Structure formats: structure tokens, C-alpha cells
């Protein structure tokens, strides 16, 4: 699969950004910091959102350079699992089309959906895990791309290496590619 290079939401240059801005710009930061350094997953390793990355590293006695390297490597790995909204639009026109799964809630799916997509249910997921080939292009999307990487990792971990997630979700697609799709905001956003 050749897709346009993913452009990160943030540039990790130093430790002066707050955890809030870091997590907003790069949703994989929480997962990367926790899995590598056990930071941010429980009360004993928690941080405040207005703490800077440098402050968090000092508190947990981690070299800032190690944390920055971890975040950069994780960001590159995550980028390999994403498809840009413009490449996604091209994939919608291919024959045969890829498998496109909507990872949002049933209510969101029933309100706004893309033609040719399926709501990801337990049954759909189990069927794909059994029947789909490793290289099958499966595109997952959610509302704003915040949890799609976890879903991609789950699918890839079950042998479906052709799984990618839509960068920015249906919201970015509606904003940048297909403006006829109604955008919405969740109460939790």
C-alpha cells in the first residue's frame, strides 16, 4: 500500500509543551509514555495536563531525551497505520473497494454514515478475523481519529496487516474532502 506520507499533528522538538497540547496534537503519546515508562496510567504515575513534558520526566526521573526519542519513534510507528483523508477518498473509488468499518457508536453510524461502510460489530470483527486475508485493505474510522490506532493495532495483532485507520476520522474527511457530510460534536469532546 502506498499512501501519501503522514504529516504529524505536532513537531516534538523539546519538552516545553504541556501534556495537554502534547496529547491533543499526538493521541499516541499517552500510550507510548505508559508502555515505555509507566507514566500516566494510574494514580502513582499520573501527571497534570498543564505539566510540561520536561516536568513530567523530571518527576519520574526519566531523561527528557529518552522520552522525546520514544515519542518520535512511536509517532513514526503510528503513522504507518494511518491513511490520509485524500488517499481514503481515492480508495472509495477503487474496484473492488476496501473493507471500510465505522468504529463509532451505532447512534453515530445511523445518523451520519458513508456509503459502502459497515458498522463494526463483534460479529463483523470475528468474521474478518476468520475470513479476511492478511493483506486485505481494511480501513477503520471513528469520529476524530482518537481511538482508531488502538483498533488498527488490534486488527493487525490478529494478523490483518493491511488494516489502516483514517487520520482525523470522519470529521476531518467531512471538513477537508466531502463537505456534504454533516459534521457534529459529541458532548464528550
N, C-alpha and C positions, 0 to 999 in steps of 0.2 A: 504494500500500500504506500503510495507516495502522496502525501498531503503537504500543503504549504507549511513552512516552519511555524511552530507555535511561538507567539510572542508573549513572554511572561507579563503578568499584570504589574509586577513591581521589579525594580532592579535592586538586588540585595548588594549594597555597597559597604555598609557599615552597620554598627549596632545601635544607631541613634533613633531608628524608627520605633514607635510604640508597638506593643504587641497587638493592639487593636488594628493599626494600619497594616502591620505585617500579615495578620490573619485575614483581613479584608482583601488585601492585594494578592495573597497567595494562600488559598484554602488548605493546601497540603502541609503548611508549616506546622500546624498543631500535631498532625500525625507524625511528621518527621522528627520533631523535637521530642515527642513522647517515646517513640520507638527507639530512638538512639540514646537519649539522655534521661529518660523518665522525668520529663518536665511537662507539667500541665495536665496530668491525668487524674490526679487525686489531691486531697487537701494538703498533704505533706509536700507536694511538689508544685502547688498552684502558683499562679502569678496574677497580678492585677493587669487589666487591659491598658492602663496608662503607664505601666512599667516599660522601659526601653529593653530591647533585646540585650543590650550590654548589661543592664542592671540585673536581668534575669540570669544571665550567665555568671555574673559575679556572685549572686545569691547561692547558686548551685555549684560554684567552684568549677566552672567549665570555661575553657579558653574560648574567647569570642571567635577566634579564627576557626576553631573546630566547629562551632555552631554555624558559622557562615558557610563553611565548606559543606556541611551536612545539608543545609537548606538549598544550596546551589545544586548539589547532586540530586537531591530529592526532586527539585523542580524540573531538572532535565528528565528524570525518570517519568515524572507525571506527564510532562509534555508529550512523551511518546504515546501516551494513552488517550490523547485528545485529538479531535478533528475540528478544524476551523469552520465557522458557520458558512463560509463561501464554498469550501470543499463539500460540506454537507449538502448544500443546495445542488451541486453538481451530481452528487451521489443519488439524490432523489430522482434524477432523470435517467439513470443507467438502467440497462436491462441485462439480466434480471436485477431488480433493486435489492439493496442490502436489507437485512432484517433490522427494523427500527423499533426499539422498545421505549415506551414512555414510562419513566420511573416515578412519575408524580402520583398523587393520590387519585383515586377513582373520580372524585368530585372535580378535580382539576382537569382530568382527561375528558370527562363528559362535557365540561364547559368549553374548553378550547383544546382541539387536537389537530394533528397534521394528518392529511390523507396518507393511507398506507401504513400507519403506525399501529402498534398493538400496545395495550396497557400491560405492563409487566406484572404478571401474577405468579404465584407459586407454581401453578400448573404450566404456564408458558416457560418459566425458567427451567423446571425439571425436564420438560420435553426437549428444550435446547441442549441441556447438559447431556442428554442421551443421544439425540439425533444429529445435532449440528457437527459439521466438520471443524477441525482445529482452525483452519484458515478462513472460515466463513466470516464475511464482514457483518458485524453486529454493531449497530450504533445505538447507544443509550443516551437518553437526555432526561433532564429534570427541569426545574423551573429556572434556576440561575447558575447551574453548574457547580453547586456547592457540595453535593454528595455523589456526583456521578463518578468520580475517581475511585471511591470505595466500591461502587458497583462494578466498575471495569476490572478492578483488581480481583474481585470475587469471581467474575466470569473467566478471567484469564487463569486464575488459580484452579479452575475446573477444566482447564485445557482449551478454552476458546480464545486462542491467541489473537484472533482477528477482531477482538472487541475494542471499540473506542468510545469515548464519551464526547458529547457535543460541548465544546468550550463555550461557557456562558449560558448554556441551556436554551430553552425555547424563548426566554426573554431577550437574549442577545440576538437570536435569529430573527425574532419579530422586529427588533429595533433596527438591525442593520441590513437584513436581506428581504424579508417579506413583511412589509409594513401593513399588510391587510390583516395580519393576525393581531388580535386584541392583546395588549399587554395588561398585566394585572399585578397587584401587590398583595402578598399574604400578610395577615395580621402579625405573623411572627417575624417578618422581615425587618 
